[in-house]
Amino acid sequence: MLLDRYNRPINYLRISVTDRCNFRCVYCMPPSGVVWRDHADMLTYEEITEIVKVAAKEGVTRIRLTGGEPLVRRNLPELIHSLAEIPGLEDISLTTNATLLEELAAPLAEAGLNRVNVSLDTLDGEKFARITRKGSLDKALRGIQAAESAGLNPIKLNAVVVRGVNDDELIDLARLTMDHNWQIRFIELMPVSNTEDWGFGFPQAGDRYVSVQEMHTILAPLGLGPAEEENGNGPARYFRIPGAKSIVGFISPLGEHFCSTCNRLRLTADGNLRPCLLNDVEIPLRDALRAGEDILPYLKRALDLKPEGHENAVTEFHTNRLMAQIGG
């Protein structure tokens, strides 16, 4: 078992397979996008598989593939298939905006993907296009349906809550759990290199944050009750609308941060281990791997450098990477 210096077991590895994305979400990257890293700098599928083999042998049981948008990287089912054959892995999941799932859900499931998380901040098509700067709500919804048909369950819908943007939709989003076996998770906006002007019609940086406590107040008319049987070792805390098919979760990195139970490391697309999302410390891994070195000492170094907590206030957090470049 991998333990950090605070005796927290680390069994979860988030892997960014690309820094590229087909969206330009206002809270994630500037409208012009970012300068993509060269393909030669990216970890190959074979290199990712080798890293996961070492991590799984040491006790990592859960893998999540992220981006950017992971589905824009070609032949992703090939990576899924390779990961699915690694002994010790119990769960392989993927975070996506769903717009490419209509074509890829079935091949991903056949390759061994277990489930998907989908970013869905609004049910309003015009607002969806404004938030994502490029996206189609109809295409995303078709992708969600395709994932459900392919058996990639439970489907978890992630909504970043922003005041003056979608805080008026929380009840409608939560009600999706009434008739669908879809979990909805409301996420506090994290101030990670996203405090610039988002453009006309969007609030200024100091007016965007909605705490998880306020979300609960907004949702009070639904009579949410605890769904304790659903609360595992992840960051979300779950509730249920009486009579609903599925559950409502809250992820609160600022209002009720979950650092004391953090069980994860992150691997960037260009091969750096990142012990904490909100900390710029990174351990370069790619060159050592390509030189044939044993990478286990690098994993253990990441554990040694994992902080006790991010101690972040609701202010801008300056980082050397945008959220799209970290993998969330």
Sequence and secondary structure as in RCSB ss.txt:
>XXXX:A:sequence
MLLDRYNRPINYLRISVTDRCNFRCVYCMPPSGVVWRDHADMLTYEEITEIVKVAAKEGVTRIRLTGGEPLVRRN
LPELIHSLAEIPGLEDISLTTNATLLEELAAPLAEAGLNRVNVSLDTLDGEKFARITRKGSLDKALRGIQAAESA
GLNPIKLNAVVVRGVNDDELIDLARLTMDHNWQIRFIELMPVSNTEDWGFGFPQAGDRYVSVQEMHTILAPLGLG
PAEEENGNGPARYFRIPGAKSIVGFISPLGEHFCSTCNRLRLTADGNLRPCLLNDVEIPLRDALRAGEDILPYLK
RALDLKPEGHENAVTEFHTNRLMAQIGG
>XXXX:A:secstr
  B TT  B  EEEEE  S  S   TTTS TT      GGGS  HHHHHHHHHHHHHTT  EEEEESS GGGSTT
HHHHHHHHHTSTT  EEEEEE STTHHHHHHHHHHHT  EEEEE   S HHHHHHHHSS  HHHHHHHHHHHHHT
T  SEEEEEEE TTTTGGGHHHHHTHHHHSSEEEEEEE   BS  S   TTS  GGG    HHHHHHHHGGG  E
E GGG  SSS EEEE TT SS EEEE TTTT  GGG  EEEE TTSEEES TT    EE HHHHHTT   HHHHH
HHHHT  S     SS B  SS HHHHT 
